[in-house]
Structures are given as structure tokens and as C-alpha cells.
Amino acid sequence: MTQSSPARVVRLTALAVAGVLLAACGAQVDNREAQVRTTTVKRCGEEVRYTTPQRAVVYEGGSADKMFALGLTDRVHGYVLPPANPPVTQSPWAAEYQKVKFLGDDLLNRELVVEAKADFVVAGWNSGFSDQRGITPKVLDGLGIQSFMHTESCYNYPNFPEKVTPFEGLYTDLERLGKIFGVEDRAAQVVADYRKRVDAVRAQAPQGNPVPVFLYDSGTEQASTAGNQVPPNDIIKFAGGRNVFDNVEARWTKVGWEAVVDAKPEVIIILDYNDKPAQEKINFLKSSPVTAKLPAVVKNNFFVLNYNEGISNPRNVDGLERFGEYLRNLKR
């Protein structure tokens, strides 16, 4: 949405007038209404004019956690959590989840957003928003509903792509959300803290040749893994390893097992889904004749990465710290 719609301008004008009348009568104006403003922020590569949201719907743990990390719980109406996401009780912001509504355990859809009377939706491109399912920023623009996309997902967004490294995408999201909601100082402090923690891990990374690391997401006929456009690529690199598929220009992608065997990974990261437990994947790798002789499998070098540490999420930093410690203690 590049311009405020006439209906929105009218609504904001009405709020301003109502505020004056209430103040004249000695009434207290709702603090949230008093904080409404407009600002221009990028949505991927597109400049978008935002009005301060009051009723956000967020998709997956990554979107919710970014809002909670910025202290914006009161602006979140509810969240949608598909089956892959681990229980919210495992989140550092578990208490914040209890303060907002659970809206569904399926994929994001237009009907749910409209029914929730959302004025703002946070999700990723092809990770929540989808042309095939008919819920895109453009569609929502037409409905007068604002939207925001994870920068990490923008590298192939039609017409307005934006390419950054995954952790820079996390920082960018926090800064942009901070501007949209008028909490820039809070966002700057959060980002500074995350950068400091990341720098500490990088400074302690093992020296010498980086450890070859394969991330196993899922799949038996083929392996679903991480390309260079998702957080695990940075997690592996910053901790002192090398994603064996870091040359693949993709987010989540599929590769043949022959390519995995040729890469000879010394460590395998298992992405732990709620509906695809890590142990099942480890059992498969140990039992398959194709993968049983991989160096990482033979040495039992498995590291379990929580789903929300693997998608764009403040918890990427937690995952990096844990993996950094793992590699520092790894015997090669």
C-alpha cells in the first residue's frame, strides 16, 4: 500500500476530532489512539506508507516473537501457528503468547485475517503469504489491511525483491517494525544486544578449515535442506562451520542424496519440527544405507536445532549460541 486510502484518512481525521472533543470534556483519550501516526517503511524493496497498527495478526513463531521482543504485545490481536511450530510454552515469550488470541493451527488465509478484523499482518513471502492461496500483500492492500514481510524472505519477491544476509534480515525487520510502531529506540537497543551476542560467538569460532555441515530438514527420496538465504546458513558460518549447500541460491530447497554423500558432512544439524521430531530423522539417517556411512553419522555428530531457531526469529541468536558452543567442543 503506497498511499493511505481515503477511508483510512477519514478514519484518522475522525479519531483526531474525537480526541479534541473528549479532551474538551475532560475525558481521557485512549493512549493507543493518541500514538497513531504515519510513516514510510520498506516492505521488501517497496516503499510503503504505514499507519500505526493497533490489531496485528502474526503468522508463525518468528513473526510473533519479533513483535514480543519489541514490547508490542498490546498491538497483537492474535497469532496463527501451523503444526510444524513447537508449542508456544517453549518460547522465551510464553507469557506474552498467553495475552493474545490463538487464531488457528493451519496456513495463513485471507478469510481468517478478515474475520479477525486485522489492520496489520506479519508473515514471510511464500511462508504465510502466497499467490497460490490468494493471500498476498497486494490482495491485503486492496482490502485496506496493511502487511509486513520478513526481509529474509524477500530475495525473490515479485517486482520488489530485496536481498540481504539472513541475520541482517532479522535486524532489518526489528528496525522497520520499530519505526512502524514508533518504538525505534527499543528496536535499536534490541538489535544492538543481538549483534553483541552474535559477535561474541564469531570471536570464539574454531580456527582452521570450517567444519562441513549439512542441515537435514526432512525427506527420504530427496533431502530438504537450507540454502544460503535462510538463518541456518549464517548460524553455521558464524559458529565456525560451512553449510555444504551454501552455494545454493535458495531458502529451503531439495537436493539429491548423492550430493549429500559427496559433501561428506562432519556434522548434521537436524531441524526439529513439532510434527516431524528430530529423533525420527536421526533414526532414518542411521538406518539408510545411503547415509549410514556419512562421517557425521558414523561419529554420531548430530545437533538439534529448534524450528524457531531455524526460521527468521530473534531465537536465531539462541540457536547460534548453542551451535557455537557445540562446534567449540567438537572433536574432529
N, C-alpha and C positions, 0 to 999 in steps of 0.2 A: 504494500500500500504506500504509494509515493506521496499522496496528499491526504489530508484529513477529509473525510466525507462530509457533505453538507449536514447530514443528520448528526454527525459527531460534533461538528462546530456548534450546531444549535444546542445540543445537549450540554456542552461545556459552558456555553453562554448562559443557559438556564441555571446551571449549578452556581455560576458566579453571581447571578442576580439573587438566587435563593440565599446565598451566603450573606449578601448585603442585608437582605430583609431580616434574616434570622439574627444577625448581629445587632441590627437596629432594635429588635425586640428583646435583646438581652439573652437570646438563646445561644447555645454553644454549637459551633459548626463542627461537623464530623471531621476529624483530623485527616482522614484519608482523602476526603474531597478537597480539603484545603491544600493538599500536596499534589493535586493533579496538575500536570504541565505537559508540554510537548517538546520533543527533542528528536533530532535526526541521528540515526544509528544504522550501521550496515547490517543487512540480513544477507549473509554470504557477500557477493560482490555488489549488491543493490543498496543504494541509499534509501532508507525508509523513514518516514515521519511517524513517530510513535506518540500516543497519548498515554500517560502513566496508567498501566493496567491495575485493575482492582480485583479481578476474578480470573485468575490463571488456571489453566488445565495443563498438567505436565505429564509427559509420556516417558515411562521407564525411570529407573532409579537415578540415572545420570541427570535428567532434567530436574527432578525433584531435589536432588542433593545440591545442585548448583544454587537453586533458589534458597534452600535452607542455609547453606554456607554463608549466604549474603544477608541472613537475618530477615528474609522476606516471607516467612511462613504465613503472615496475616494477609498476604496478597495471593496465596494459593487456595483456590476453591477445592481442587481435588486432583487425584493422580490416577493414571491408568498403568497397570503393572501386568504385562503379559507373563505367561507361565515360566519363561526362562529366568526371570528375575528371582533371586533368592528372597526369602521373607524379609520384610522391612524391619523386623526385630533385630536383624544383623547389621543394620545401618548405624553409623555414629549419630545419625539424626533420628533415631527410632522414636524419640519423644515428639519430634515435630510431625512425623507421619500421623501420629495419633490425633493431631489437632486439625487435620484436613480430611476430606472425604475420599474414600476409596470408590472410584467410579467404574472399574471394570478390570477384568483379567484377560482381555483379548487385545487385538490390534487396534490402534487408534482409528476412529472413523468419524465422519462428518456429523452423523446423527447424534452421537454421544456429546460432541462438542457443543452443538446447538442446544441440545436438551439441558446441558449444564449451564447454559447462558454465559459461556466463557467470553471474555473480551481479550484473551491472550492465550496462545497455545505454544508450548515449547516442545520440540522434538527434533529429530535429525532427518536429513534428506535420505529417502529410501530406508529410513529407520523410524517409522512413525508416519511421516508424510510420504505419499505415494501417488503417482499418476494412475497406476492400475486400480487403486482402491478409491480414487476420486477425492482424496483429501490432500490438497497442496496449499502452499501459501497463497497462490493466485486464487484458488477457489475460496479460501477463507477471506481474502481481501474483498471478494465480491459479496460476501455475507457481512462485511463490516467487522470481522474478527481479526485482530492483529495476531501475528505469528513471529516466531524466532526460531532459527535453525542452528544446531551445533556447528561451529565453524569447521570442526574436524570432518564433517560430512559434506562440505561444500565443494570439494575439488572437482566434481563432475555435475554440479547443479546446473541445469539447463539455463542458458542465456546469462547467468550471473555467477560463474564459478569463482571460487577463491581457494587458493592452495596455501596451506601453512603446515608446519610440522604438528603432530598431534598434541603435544604438551603446550605448544604456543596457541593451539586452538582452544585448549582449556582456559588458559589465561585470558585470551581474547573474549571468550564467552562471558567470563566473570566481569570483565571490564565493561563490556557492552550492556550486559544486564544491569550492572551498577548504574550506568548512565540512564538507561530506560526508566529505572525505578528511583532515580535521584539519590543513590547511595554510593556515589563514586569513591568517597573516602574509605568506606568499608571495603569496597571491592579492591582498592589499591592495597590495603593492608592484608587482605586475604591472599592476593596474588603474590605480594612480597614474601609472605610466610611460606607459601608453596615453593617459590623459586629458591628460597634459602634452604629448604629441606632437600630439594632436588640437587642443588649444588653440592650439598654435603655428601650425598650418595655418590655423585660423579667424582668427587675428590678422593673417595675411598675405593674406587673401582680397581680391580686387579690389573696389574700391568702385564704387558706382553700381548700375544695374539689373542683377540677376543674369542670367547668360547662360542662355538656354533650352537645355536638354539633353535629348536623347532617348536612352534606353538600348535598344539593339537586342539582344535575347536570341536570337531565331530566328523562323522563319516566313516564308512567302511569300504565302499567301492572306490571312493576318492577321499582325500583328506581336505577338510575345510580348515583354513589356516589364516594367519594375519599377513596382509601385505604391508606396504610401508606407509599407509595412510591412516592407521589406527594406533591407539595408545600403546599396545604391547610392543610395537616396533621401537618406540622411544624408551619404554621400560627396559627392554633387553639391551639397547645401546648404552643408555645412561648407567646401567648397572655393571657394564663391562663385557657384555656379550655381543653376539651378532646374529640377528634374525636371518636364518638361512634363505628366507624369501624376501629379503629387504630390497631386492631389485624389482619386485613386482609392484607396479603402479596400480594399487587397488586398496580397498579397505579389507573386507573379508572376502576370501577367494578360495577356489578349489584347485588342488594340484594332484597329479598322479603320484602313487606311492613310489614309483621308480625315482622320481625327483627327490623324494624324502630320503630314500636309501642312498642316492648319490651324494646328498648333502652331508651325510654322516654326523648327525647332530649328537653332541655330547650331553646335552640337557634337553629335556622336553617339558615345556610348560603345558599343563592341562587346564583348559578353561572350564571352570566348574559351574554348570548350569543348575538351576533348581530342578529342571525336568530331564537333565542328562548328567547324572552325577559323575564326578571325576573318577571314582574307583572303577566304574564300568568301562571307561575309556582306557584306563591303565591296564585292566584285565585284557581288553581287546589287543592292545599293543604287545602285550607279553605272549598272547596265545597265537597271534597271526604269524605264520611262517615268513611273511614278507618283512615284518618289523621286529620280530623277536631278537634278531641279531644286531640291531642298531646299537651303537656304542652307549647311548643313553639308557636303553632298555636293559642291556647286559649289566650295566653298573647301577641300575635302579635309580637313575638321576631324574626323578620327576619332581616338578614344582607345581603346586596347585594354585592357580590364580582365580580369585573370586570374579564372577561375572561382572560385578560393578567396578572392579578394579581394571577390567579389560575394555569396557566401553568408555566414552568420554564422560568423565566424572571426577569430582575432587578426590575420590578414592583412588585415582590413578597414582597419586603420590604415596598412599599407603602401600599399594602393590609394588611400587618401585623400591620403597624402603625394605620391604620384606625380601624381594628378589635380590636386591643388592647385598643383603646380609647372607642370603643363600650362596651367591657366587663367591663371596669372600671366604666362605668356609668350605667351598667345593674342593675336593681332592681330584686332581686331573692325572 
